[in-house]
Amino acid sequence: MEYIISAFGSFTDPQVLIALIIGVVSGMIIGIIPGVGPSVGISLLIPVTFTMSPMAALVMMVALYTTGVYGGSITAVLCHTPGTSASAATTEDGYAMTEQGCGMEAVSIVTVASTAGGVIGAICLLLFAPMLGRVSLMFSALEYFLVACFGLLVVAGLTGENRSKGIFSALLGLVIGCIGLDKITGVPRFTFGQLWLEDGLDSTPILIGLFSISQCMILVEKAASGKGNTIIRDPREGLRGKRWEKGLGRKILPTILRSSVIGSVIGFIPAAGASIGSWMSYSTDKRLSKHPEEYGHGSKTGIAASEAANNACCGGAMIPLFTLGIPGSPVTAILYGAMIMHGLQPGSSLFSGSKANTTYTIFIGYLLANLLMGVIGVALARQMARICMVPNHILVPIIVALASIGTYSLQKSMAEVLIMLIFGLIGYLMKITGFEPAPLVLGVVLADILESNFRRALIMAAPKGGLIAYFLTRPVSMIIVLVILGFALVPTVHKWKTRKTKASYRETAAV
């Protein structure tokens, strides 16, 4: 507590305070641009921070990290264009609310849930970082594989009305994720002799194509058929709604708390990431809901579930980074390089002695960034919702231009833009034929984690007498399997309870 109190005093330094504000504002702007995201934003900031103190530099970067994830959700809600992969789950219900004329309320829910998730993630970072950092050391290839298997269960909650089509989309995503060089043997797969495919397909152009470009095609088709030239029939309706419905806080609070815990736990597992955390939380909330049919059609709790989780993941991901020097995502890998550059060696030394004040100032900066993000987001909800009033013939070129710029900036390659356009067409065909794009995205994200860690686990298990014998020596693996079984049984238990309630109701009615 002494270090935490001292860290608050560090924000009386103008340089640290200005760095915090710049990080928050630039993160929100960068997050809105599809394909750019926090990793590109932090990379651009590194040269700027050469002459800054370590405290101010890292505060600016972690502020950009969390607000960049939030910024990506704004376009996900208003334009069906997730700025980052972590915001893809929000698209499911957020855009549906916008189409119903509730864009301003959707932005408010995103802001409140993101802020709450970020604050809970920051509290975990402040209070439990050293302890949880030691837990992450217990994870090996087998545990990462089982976590990815857990992620595959999420597909069941994303399949929409036709489960077979959703499962097909997920399997197609797993196949697409195998394109490129085999990570273990180095053998090219599904490349058809094309060298540019040997690096594999990045999930970001696929995500942007499936959600953004396909939606642009739908908007063009809508305008061409005379069904309207804006996202909603009457653009003014998007500004008539309330920022916050009475009683909504009580309705979404349990979801926010549960999803924040899920996000924090998934975040501190290296290689899991915010996108997996948000999908897991969304699927869990749908399974536990009394009205699962609302999900995908403008569910407010669905938005809160994915948003609380993806921002909580950011705090969780920094736990192994600061305590063990284990970056679990591209963003934390860049942060790791920035820490080394500023003389901060991850480990126990950061939490005691002269460097403790710097470390806890960074953590407090992350907490304050989330609070400031919430204030700005709620204040600007009405202005953000005005995007509903932009005609499609103006909005579509802007989305395509930003998507192309963001995709090109990933590797400075037009091949990435071509992949985005191809998957935009695939996404459009999927939507008009009733296939769900979300399981495909999740399959692509999980493919490498599943395959590479399973094969590493087999290699590690060989001296132990095989995979089963190795599994029995890993208590963490057994706990994860029990969690997977419990998660898989939730729908069955829910159906059994529903059937039992209906049976008792019929008996009472008969009496």
C-alpha positions in Angstrom: 0.0 0.0 0.0 2.9 2.3 0.7 4.1 1.9 -3.0 0.6 2.4 -4.3 0.1 5.6 -2.3 3.5 6.9 -3.5 2.5 6.0 -7.1 -0.5 8.3 -7.0 1.8 11.2 -6.0 3.8 10.6 -9.2 0.9 12.0 -11.2 1.6 15.5 -9.9 4.5 15.4 -12.4 3.2 17.2 -15.5 5.2 14.9 -17.8 3.5 11.8 -16.4 0.0 13.4 -16.5 0.4 14.6 -20.1 1.7 11.2 -21.1 -1.4 9.6 -19.6 -3.8 11.9 -21.5 -1.9 11.5 -24.8 -2.0 7.7 -24.4 -5.7 7.6 -23.7 -6.7 9.9 -26.6 -4.3 8.4 -29.2 -5.3 4.9 -28.2 -9.0 5.6 -28.8 -8.2 7.1 -32.2 -5.8 4.3 -33.3 -8.2 1.6 -32.1 -10.9 3.0 -34.3 -8.8 2.5 -37.5 -9.3 -1.2 -38.6 -6.2 -3.3 -38.6 -3.9 -0.8 -36.8 -4.6 -1.5 -33.1 -2.5 -1.1 -30.0 0.5 -3.1 -31.3 1.1 -0.7 -34.2 0.3 2.3 -32.0 2.9 1.3 -29.3 5.5 0.6 -32.0 5.0 4.1 -33.3 5.4 5.6 -29.8 8.7 3.9 -28.9 10.9 6.4 -30.8 8.9 9.3 -29.2 9.7 8.0 -25.7 13.5 7.9 -26.1 13.9 11.2 -24.2 11.1 10.5 -21.7 11.4 9.1 -18.2 10.6 5.3 -17.9 7.6 6.2 -15.8 6.0 8.6 -18.3 6.9 6.4 -21.3 5.4 3.2 -19.9 2.3 5.0 -18.6 1.6 6.4 -22.1 2.1 2.9 -23.6 -0.2 1.0 -21.2 -2.8 3.7 -21.6 -2.7 3.3 -25.3 -3.0 -0.4 -24.9 -6.2 -0.5 -23.0 -7.9 2.4 -24.8 -6.9 1.0 -28.2 -8.9 -2.2 -27.5 -11.9 0.0 -26.5 -11.6 2.2 -29.6 -11.9 -0.9 -31.8 -15.3 -1.6 -30.2 -16.7 1.8 -31.2 -16.5 1.0 -34.9 -17.6 -2.6 -34.2 -20.9 -1.3 -32.8 -21.5 1.5 -35.2 -20.2 0.2 -38.5 -19.8 -3.6 -38.1 -16.1 -2.9 -38.4 -14.1 -4.3 -35.4 -10.9 -2.2 -35.1 -9.1 -5.1 -33.3 -9.7 -8.8 -33.1 -10.6 -8.4 -29.4 -13.7 -6.4 -30.5 -15.1 -9.0 -33.0 -17.4 -10.5 -30.4 -19.0 -7.1 -29.7 -20.0 -6.9 -33.3 -22.5 -9.7 -32.9 -25.0 -7.6 -30.7 -23.6 -4.1 -30.9 -24.3 -3.5 -34.6 -27.8 -5.1 -34.2 -28.5 -2.4 -31.5 -27.3 0.3 -33.9 -29.6 -1.0 -36.7 -32.5 -0.9 -34.1 -31.8 2.9 -33.6 -30.0 2.4 -30.2 -26.4 3.2 -31.3 -25.9 5.8 -28.5 -27.0 3.3 -25.8 -24.8 0.6 -27.3 -21.8 2.9 -27.2 -22.6 3.7 -23.5 -22.8 0.0 -22.6 -19.5 -0.7 -24.4 -17.9 2.2 -22.5 -19.2 1.2 -19.1 -18.4 -2.5 -19.5 -14.9 -1.7 -20.9 -14.2 0.7 -18.1 -15.4 -1.8 -15.4 -13.4 -4.7 -17.0 -10.3 -2.5 -17.2 -10.6 -1.4 -13.6 -11.0 -4.9 -12.3 -8.0 -6.0 -14.5 -6.0 -3.1 -13.0 -7.0 -4.2 -9.4 -5.8 -7.7 -10.2 -2.6 -6.3 -11.6 -2.0 -4.1 -8.5 -2.9 -6.7 -5.8 -2.1 -10.1 -7.3 0.6 -9.7 -9.9 3.5 -11.5 -8.1 1.2 -14.4 -7.0 -0.5 -14.9 -10.4 2.8 -14.5 -12.2 4.1 -17.7 -10.3 0.9 -19.5 -11.4 1.6 -18.8 -15.0 4.9 -20.6 -14.7 2.9 -23.8 -14.2 1.6 -23.7 -17.7 3.3 -25.8 -20.4 2.3 -26.8 -24.0 -0.3 -29.3 -22.7 -2.1 -26.6 -20.7 -2.0 -24.2 -23.6 -3.5 -26.9 -25.8 -6.3 -27.5 -23.3 -7.1 -23.8 -23.0 -7.4 -23.7 -26.8 -9.7 -26.8 -26.6 -11.8 -24.7 -24.1 -11.9 -22.0 -26.8 -13.3 -24.4 -29.3 -16.2 -25.0 -27.0 -17.1 -21.4 -27.6 -18.1 -22.3 -31.2 -21.2 -24.0 -29.9 -22.4 -20.6 -28.7 -21.6 -18.8 -31.9 -23.3 -21.2 -34.4 -26.5 -19.2 -34.7 -29.7 -21.0 -35.8 -28.0 -23.6 -37.9 -25.4 -25.5 -35.8 -24.0 -27.6 -38.7 -23.2 -24.4 -40.7 -21.4 -22.9 -37.6 -19.3 -26.0 -37.1 -18.4 -26.1 -40.8 -17.3 -22.4 -40.5 -15.1 -23.3 -37.5 -13.5 -26.3 -39.2 -12.8 -24.1 -42.3 -11.1 -21.6 -40.0 -8.9 -24.3 -38.5 -7.9 -25.4 -42.1 -7.1 -21.8 -43.1 -5.1 -21.4 -39.9 -2.9 -24.3 -41.1 -1.7 -22.5 -44.2 2.0 -21.8 -44.2 5.1 -23.5 -42.9 4.6 -26.3 -40.3 5.9 -24.8 -37.0 7.6 -28.1 -36.0 9.0 -29.5 -39.2 9.1 -26.5 -41.5 7.2 -28.2 -44.3 5.0 -25.9 -46.4 1.2 -26.7 -46.3 -1.6 -25.5 -48.6 0.7 -22.9 -50.2 0.3 -24.2 -53.8 3.9 -23.2 -54.5 3.3 -19.5 -53.5 6.2 -18.2 -51.4 4.1 -15.4 -49.9 1.8 -17.9 -48.4 4.6 -19.6 -46.4 4.3 -17.1 -43.6 0.6 -18.1 -43.2 -2.4 -15.9 -43.1 -2.6 -13.2 -40.5 -5.9 -13.2 -38.7 -6.3 -9.4 -38.9 -6.9 -9.1 -42.7 -9.3 -12.1 -42.4 -11.2 -10.5 -39.6 -11.4 -7.1 -41.4 -12.5 -8.8 -44.6 -15.2 -11.0 -43.0 -16.7 -8.2 -40.9 -15.9 -4.9 -42.5 -15.7 -5.4 -46.2 -18.6 -7.9 -46.3 -20.7 -5.4 -44.4 -19.8 -2.6 -46.9 -21.1 -4.9 -49.7 -24.3 -5.4 -47.8 -24.7 -1.6 -47.3 -24.1 -1.1 -51.0 -26.6 -3.8 -51.9 -29.1 -2.2 -49.5 -28.7 1.3 -51.1 -28.9 -0.2 -54.6 -32.1 -2.0 -53.9 -33.7 1.2 -52.4 -33.9 -0.1 -48.8 -32.2 2.9 -47.4 -29.1 4.9 -47.7 -28.0 4.9 -44.1 -27.3 2.2 -41.5 -30.8 2.6 -40.0 -34.0 3.7 -41.8 -34.4 6.9 -39.9 -30.9 8.2 -38.9 -32.4 10.6 -36.3 -33.7 7.6 -34.3 -30.1 6.7 -33.3 -29.9 10.0 -31.4 -33.4 9.9 -29.8 -32.7 7.0 -27.4 -31.3 7.4 -23.9 -27.7 7.0 -23.1 -28.6 4.6 -20.3 -31.8 2.7 -19.7 -33.2 2.7 -16.2 -32.3 -0.5 -14.3 -29.7 -1.5 -17.0 -26.9 -1.3 -14.4 -28.5 -4.0 -12.2 -29.2 -6.2 -15.3 -25.6 -6.2 -16.6 -23.6 -5.9 -13.4 -23.4 -9.7 -12.8 -22.3 -10.2 -16.4 -19.6 -7.5 -16.1 -18.2 -9.0 -12.8 -18.2 -12.6 -14.2 -16.7 -11.6 -17.6 -14.0 -9.4 -15.9 -12.9 -12.4 -13.9 -12.9 -14.6 -17.0 -11.0 -12.0 -19.0 -8.4 -11.5 -16.2 -7.7 -15.2 -15.9 -7.5 -15.7 -19.7 -5.3 -12.6 -20.0 -2.6 -13.9 -17.8 -2.3 -17.2 -19.7 0.3 -16.5 -22.4 -0.8 -17.0 -26.0 -4.5 -16.9 -25.1 -5.2 -13.2 -25.8 -8.1 -10.8 -25.5 -9.9 -12.1 -28.6 -10.2 -15.6 -27.0 -11.2 -14.1 -23.7 -14.0 -12.0 -25.2 -15.4 -15.0 -27.2 -15.3 -17.3 -24.1 -17.0 -14.7 -22.0 -19.7 -14.0 -24.6 -20.3 -17.8 -25.0 -20.4 -18.4 -21.3 -22.9 -15.6 -20.8 -25.1 -16.9 -23.6 -25.1 -20.4 -22.0 -26.1 -19.1 -18.6 -28.7 -16.7 -19.9 -32.5 -17.4 -19.5 -33.0 -15.9 -23.0 -30.2 -17.1 -25.2 -32.3 -16.4 -28.3 -31.6 -12.7 -27.8 -27.9 -13.1 -28.5 -26.9 -11.9 -31.9 -30.0 -9.7 -32.1 -29.0 -6.8 -29.9 -28.4 -8.4 -26.4 -27.2 -5.8 -24.0 -25.7 -8.4 -21.7 -23.9 -9.9 -24.7 -22.2 -6.6 -25.4 -21.2 -6.2 -21.7 -19.8 -9.7 -21.6 -17.4 -9.3 -24.5 -16.4 -5.8 -23.6 -15.7 -6.4 -19.9 -13.6 -9.5 -20.8 -11.4 -8.0 -23.5 -10.4 -5.0 -21.4 -9.8 -7.1 -18.3 -7.6 -9.3 -20.5 -5.2 -6.4 -21.0 -4.6 -6.1 -17.2 -4.2 -9.9 -17.0 -1.7 -10.0 -19.9 0.6 -7.6 -18.1 0.9 -9.8 -15.0 3.3 -12.4 -16.5 5.1 -9.6 -18.5 6.1 -7.6 -15.4 6.6 -10.5 -13.0 8.3 -13.1 -15.3 9.2 -11.3 -18.5 6.8 -13.6 -20.5 5.0 -11.6 -23.2 1.8 -13.5 -24.1 0.7 -11.4 -27.1 2.2 -9.1 -29.8 1.3 -6.0 -27.7 3.0 -7.2 -24.5 6.0 -8.4 -26.6 6.4 -4.8 -27.8 5.9 -3.5 -24.2 8.7 -5.9 -23.1 11.1 -4.4 -25.6 10.1 -0.9 -24.4 10.7 -1.9 -20.8 14.2 -3.2 -21.5 15.0 -0.1 -23.5 14.1 2.0 -20.5 16.1 -0.1 -18.1 13.3 -2.1 -16.5 14.2 -5.7 -16.3 11.0 -7.8 -15.5 11.1 -9.8 -12.3 10.9 -9.5 -8.6 13.2 -6.5 -8.6 10.4 -4.4 -10.1 8.3 -4.8 -7.0 10.8 -3.7 -4.4 13.5 -1.1 -3.9 14.0 1.9 -6.1 12.1 0.5 -9.1 8.9 -0.3 -7.2 7.6 3.3 -7.4 8.0 3.2 -11.2 6.2 -0.1 -11.5 3.3 0.8 -9.3 3.0 4.2 -11.1 2.6 2.3 -14.4 -0.1 0.1 -12.8 -1.9 3.2 -11.4 -1.6 4.9 -14.8 -3.3 1.8 -16.3 -6.1 2.2 -13.8 -6.5 5.9 -14.4 -6.4 5.4 -18.1 -9.5 3.2 -17.9 -11.4 5.7 -15.7 -10.5 8.6 -18.1 -11.5 6.4 -21.0 -14.9 5.9 -19.4 -15.5 9.6 -18.8 -14.6 10.5 -22.4 -16.6 7.7 -23.9 -19.8 8.4 -22.0 -19.5 12.2 -22.7 -19.0 11.6 -26.5 -21.6 8.8 -26.9 -24.0 11.1 -28.6 -21.4 12.4 -31.0 -20.2 8.9 -31.8 -23.7 7.8 -32.6 -24.0 10.4 -35.3 -22.2 8.0 -37.6 -25.7 6.5 -38.1 -26.6 9.7 -40.0 -23.7 9.4 -42.5 -25.0 8.3 -45.9 -23.8 4.9 -47.1 -22.2 6.4 -50.3 -19.9 8.4 -48.0 -19.5 5.8 -45.1 -18.6 2.8 -47.3 -15.6 4.5 -49.1 -14.3 5.7 -45.7 -14.5 2.2 -44.1 -12.9 0.6 -47.1 -10.1 3.2 -47.2 -9.4 2.9 -43.4 -9.5 -0.9 -43.6 -7.1 -1.0 -46.6 -4.7 1.4 -44.9 -4.8 -0.5 -41.6 -4.3 -3.9 -43.4 -1.4 -2.6 -45.5 0.3 -1.1 -42.4 0.6 -4.6 -40.9 3.4 -5.8 -43.1 3.6 -3.1 -45.8 2.3 -5.6 -48.3 -0.5 -5.4 -50.9 -0.9 -9.2 -50.4 -2.5 -8.5 -47.1 -5.0 -6.2 -48.7 -5.7 -8.8 -51.4 -6.4 -11.4 -48.6 -8.7 -8.8 -46.9 -10.7 -8.3 -50.1 -11.0 -12.1 -50.8 -12.3 -12.7 -47.3 -14.6 -9.8 -47.7 -16.2 -11.5 -50.6 -16.3 -14.8 -48.7 -17.9 -13.1 -45.7 -20.6 -11.6 -48.0 -21.4 -15.0 -49.5 -21.4 -16.5 -46.0 -23.9 -14.0 -44.7 -26.3 -14.3 -47.6 -26.2 -18.1 -47.4 -26.7 -18.3 -43.6 -23.2 -19.2 -42.5 -21.7 -17.5 -39.4 -18.3 -15.7 -39.9 -17.6 -15.6 -36.2 -16.7 -19.3 -35.8 -14.4 -19.1 -38.8 -12.4 -16.2 -37.2 -12.2 -18.2 -33.9 -11.0 -21.2 -35.9 -8.2 -19.2 -37.5 -7.1 -17.7 -34.2 -7.0 -21.1 -32.4 -5.5 -23.2 -35.2 -1.8 -22.5 -34.5 -2.3 -22.6 -30.7 -4.1 -26.0 -30.9 -1.7 -27.7 -33.3 1.7 -26.4 -32.2 1.0 -27.0 -28.5 -0.5 -30.4 -29.0 2.5 -31.6 -31.0 4.9 -30.0 -28.4 2.9 -31.8 -25.7 3.4 -35.1 -27.5 7.2 -34.5 -27.7 7.3 -33.6 -24.0 5.2 -36.6 -23.0 7.3 -39.2 -24.9 9.9 -39.6 -22.1 7.1 -39.7 -19.5 5.4 -42.8 -20.9 2.9 -41.2 -23.2 0.4 -38.4 -23.2 -2.0 -40.0 -20.6 0.8 -40.6 -18.1 2.1 -37.1 -18.7 -1.4 -35.6 -18.2 -1.8 -37.4 -14.9 1.4 -35.7 -13.6 0.0 -32.2 -14.4 -2.5 -31.0 -11.8 -3.2 -27.8 -13.7 -4.2 -29.8 -16.8 -6.6 -31.9 -14.8 -8.2 -28.8 -13.3 -8.6 -27.3 -16.9 -10.2 -30.6 -18.1 -12.7 -30.5 -15.2 -13.5 -26.8 -16.1 -14.0 -27.9 -19.7 -16.4 -30.7 -18.7 -18.3 -28.4 -16.4 -18.6 -25.8 -19.2 -19.8 -28.4 -21.7 -22.4 -29.7 -19.3 -24.0 -26.3 -18.6 -26.5 -26.4 -21.5 -27.5 -30.0 -20.5 -28.1 -28.9 -16.9 -29.9 -25.8 -18.1 -32.2 -27.8 -20.3 -32.9 -30.3 -17.5 -33.8 -27.5 -15.1 -36.1 -25.9 -17.7 -37.8 -29.2 -18.4 -38.2 -29.9 -14.7 -39.7 -26.4 -14.1 -42.2 -26.8 -17.0 -43.2 -30.3 -15.6 -43.8 -28.9 -12.1 -45.8 -26.0 -13.6 -48.0 -28.5 -15.6 -48.6 -30.5 -12.4 -49.6 -27.4 -10.5 -51.9 -26.3 -13.3 -53.5 -29.7 -13.4 -54.2 -29.6 -9.7 
